[in-house]
């Protein structure tokens, strides 16, 4: 068998397609492996580059495969798509991943540690609860508005509806009062859980050395520092500071070709946890410099 230089893996839940290629790009093997046999197969291979799409469960597999002595590279899915041939299937995807990972100008995603993913789950869980609270508040406002009961805008002012629901002379049907109380109880429950997560974030920020250093920057508090640590790649993975900013937006998107292309507005490139925090803090830091 030809010596393998790179292995491309198309990740899935139970079945994994593996594509091995030599240094010249020739095909060494194509196999489909079950979840339980993937690591055993890779352990039997000599140390080489293992490429995967940066998708669900990629960071877990990246840590496991790196522990076997392989060089793990995670390729953004958008950069893999141009290398997919006709009749898209698992085998074609695995081959495209190996081809994309061999490009000299390819940008890769750093494998996250368990601590980073745990912090990310903490932020996403809080975000989920905040959205659920907003949905519940909007539902309560909408239902009571149908009975002529309104409250001023703002989450804090929703408490004005408590007195209306507890007022026996409000004229509201008994079922409406009971359902409104149920929604208010749900809002209180979500408030308590969100406050608990906020306390956990602040406590973790104080205990972590790297987060404590980030908090020395003017305008960056515990939540922003934790978001940067959880979602931002290592700074050494960027060649310049502008590349870090470009991860979140296309700062100079062009509408047309030519010697003087017309720039348009900024476009979002990824999730919104670290981006708003950094954007709000950029101006005071720049002024301080």
Secondary structure, DSSP 8 states (H G I E B T S, - for coil): ----SEEEEE--SSEEEEEEE-TTS-EEEEEEEEGGGHHHHHHTS-S-EEEEES-TTHHHHHHHHHTTT-EEEEE-HHHHGGG--SS--HHHHHHHHHHHHT-TT--EE----HHHHHHHHHHHHHHHHHHHHHHHHHHHHHHHHTTT----SSSGGGGHHHHHHH-TTS---HHHHHHHHHHHHHHHHHHHHHHHHHHHHHHHHHH-HHHHHHTTSTT--HHHHHHHHHHS--GGG-SSHHHHHHTTB-TT-BSS-STT--B----B-S-SSHHHHHHHHHHHHHHH-
